Amino acid sequence: YSELDSQSNRLANLLLAHNEGKMSQGPVALLFGHNPSMVIAMLGVLKAGKSYLPLDLRWPVTRLKEVLTHSQSRLLLTEDACEEIAKEVMRPLPAVLNTSRLPEEISKSEPDVVIPPDQLAYILYTSGSTGPPKGVMQSHRNVLCNIRNYTNDIHLAPSDRLSLITSFSFAASVSDWYGGLM
């Protein structure tokens, strides 16, 4: 947890240092494999006071581009394994940041950011099975309330284990990974 905290702080501090122009507009898109780097990116974006948009590598490039356009994302975070597809879907915008290569000098300290409870935390897109995909937005307040209810209802304890099988772009994953952290 200490490593997760310091790595997400580093990413948040980098985002805050680049809080000008296009990078500060819209949600920060995340394109990662199903791994801890996605969790670090989600937490880093939230700690910077921004919202995130998790993307699924299994989506066709056309869907990725449509979601990015619709959400008005101007920055996409990714890792080495996904960098080529990230650059392809963000073209012509050059705003792709590879978190696998963050400068070492970035501070690991907790960012000094006040986040109002009703601020947007994330956007998840529906499957589009009944029409065009729609972005569903959640505030920090909603996320905390839903996860607190989830962990309390099932009496989640530190000795419990949760599976993280579901794609980060699917709503069910939110309970699993935030529930695990809480």
C-alpha positions, 0 to 999 in steps of 0.5 A, a space after each residue: 500500500 505504501 508503494 501504491 500511495 507513493 506511485 500514485 502521488 508521483 503521477 498526481 504531482 506530474 499531472 499537477 505540474 502540467 495543469 495548463 492548456 489541453 491537459 487540464 480539460 476533460 477527463 484523463 483517459 487511461 489505457 492500460 493492461 489489466 494490471 496494477 498500473 491502471 490502479 496507480 493511474 486511477 488513484 493518481 488522477 483522482 489525487 490530482 483533482 481530475 476525473 478519469 475515463 478507463 478504456 478497454 484494450 479489447 475495444 476496437 480502435 473506432 470505439 476508443 476514438 469515439 469515446 475519446 471524442 465524446 468525452 472530450 479527453 485531451 490527455 491519455 495515460 498509458 504504459 509501454 505495452 499500450 503506447 502504440 495503440 494509445 498514440 493511434 487513438 489520440 492522433 492528431 493530439 500528441 497528448 499521450 503520457 507513458 507512466 512507465 517512464 516517469 522522471 525520478 525527480 517527481 515528488 512522492 509527497 501527497 498532493 495539496 489538493 482539496 477535492 469537493 465531494 460533488 466533483 466528478 471522479 470518473 466516467 464509464 461508457 455503457 456498452 451501446 447495446 441499445 444505441 450509442 454508448 453513453 458516458 455515466 458520470 460518478 462524483 466522489 461522494 457517490 463513489 464513497 457512498 456506494 463503496 461504503 454500502 458495498 463493504 458494509 453490506 457484505 461485511 468486507 474485512 481485511 482478511 477477505 480477498 476480491 477478484 479483479 477479473 472485470 475490465 476497469 471500464 465496466 461498472 462492476 469493477 469499481 466495487 471490486 477494486 475500491 472495495 479492496 482498497 477500503 
